[in-house]
């Protein structure tokens, strides 16, 4: 099952190979201001379907992760980070965090929301 997503204006679009089983509500300084609910995927499950030049990137802190947003409407779309399984940074296991609020034809209320204590990272 392919699940499609897009920003507000549609200039940035992407798809994933499956629906999320759950989404994350992170309380870190960035996520709490962005207001996204995150669905996590491996790079091989994610495909950007529009031109990369429509995507703008923001990095901060240690610069080991990237936050992406639409370069036209500014909507937060996805982030790329190493895995943080068990609170340990694993650069060999990158993951893509997608703003699940952007999924089309998907009932976000049907999946559980897990609270993530990103402030402690």
C-alpha positions in Angstrom: 0.0 0.0 0.0 1.4 3.3 -1.0 0.5 6.3 1.1 0.9 9.8 -0.4 1.5 13.1 1.4 1.9 16.7 0.4 2.5 20.1 1.9 -0.2 22.8 1.9 0.5 24.1 -1.6 1.5 20.8 -3.1 4.9 21.8 -4.2 6.5 19.2 -2.0 5.1 15.7 -2.3 6.3 12.3 -1.1 5.1 8.8 -0.6 5.8 5.8 1.7 5.3 2.1 1.3 3.0 1.6 4.3 0.8 3.4 6.7 2.2 4.1 10.2 1.1 1.8 13.1 1.6 4.7 15.5 2.8 8.3 15.4 5.0 10.3 17.8 4.2 13.6 19.6 7.7 14.9 20.5 8.3 17.6 23.1 11.7 18.8 22.0 12.2 22.5 21.4 11.8 22.2 17.6 8.9 19.6 17.4 6.8 21.3 20.0 6.9 24.6 18.0 6.3 22.8 14.7 3.2 20.9 15.9 3.7 17.8 13.8 2.9 14.2 14.6 5.7 12.0 13.3 5.7 8.7 11.5 9.0 7.0 11.1 10.4 5.2 8.1 13.7 3.8 6.7 15.1 5.6 3.7 14.1 2.7 1.4 10.4 3.2 2.5 10.4 6.9 1.5 10.3 8.5 -1.9 10.3 12.3 -2.6 8.1 12.6 -5.7 8.7 16.2 -6.5 11.8 18.1 -7.4 14.4 18.4 -4.5 14.8 22.1 -5.2 11.2 22.6 -3.8 12.5 21.5 -0.4 14.3 23.8 2.0 16.5 22.5 4.8 17.2 23.6 8.3 19.9 22.2 10.6 20.8 23.2 14.1 22.7 21.9 17.1 25.2 19.2 16.2 24.1 19.3 12.5 23.7 15.5 12.4 20.0 15.8 11.4 18.1 17.8 8.8 14.6 19.3 9.0 12.9 19.8 5.7 10.1 22.1 4.7 8.4 23.3 1.5 10.4 26.1 0.0 7.1 27.6 -1.3 4.5 27.5 1.5 6.9 26.7 4.4 5.0 23.7 5.6 7.2 21.3 7.7 7.4 18.0 5.7 10.1 15.6 6.9 13.3 15.2 8.8 16.3 12.9 8.5 18.2 11.7 11.5 20.1 8.8 12.8 18.1 6.3 14.8 17.7 7.0 18.5 16.6 3.5 19.6 16.9 3.1 23.3 18.3 6.7 23.6 21.5 5.8 21.7 22.4 7.6 18.5 23.0 5.1 15.7 24.4 6.7 12.5 24.3 3.4 10.7 20.5 3.3 10.9 19.1 6.5 9.4 15.5 7.2 9.6 13.0 9.6 8.0 10.5 11.3 10.2 7.4 12.3 8.2 4.8 14.9 9.3 1.9 12.5 9.4 -0.6 15.4 9.3 0.3 15.7 5.6 -0.9 12.2 4.6 -3.7 12.2 2.1 -6.7 9.9 2.5 -5.5 8.7 5.9 -7.4 8.6 9.2 -4.7 9.9 11.6 -7.2 9.5 14.5 -7.1 5.7 13.9 -3.5 5.3 15.0 -2.2 5.6 18.6 -0.1 8.7 19.5 3.1 8.0 21.6 4.6 10.8 23.6 8.4 11.2 23.0 10.6 12.9 25.5 12.8 14.7 23.0 13.8 17.3 25.5 16.0 14.7 27.2 18.1 13.9 24.1 
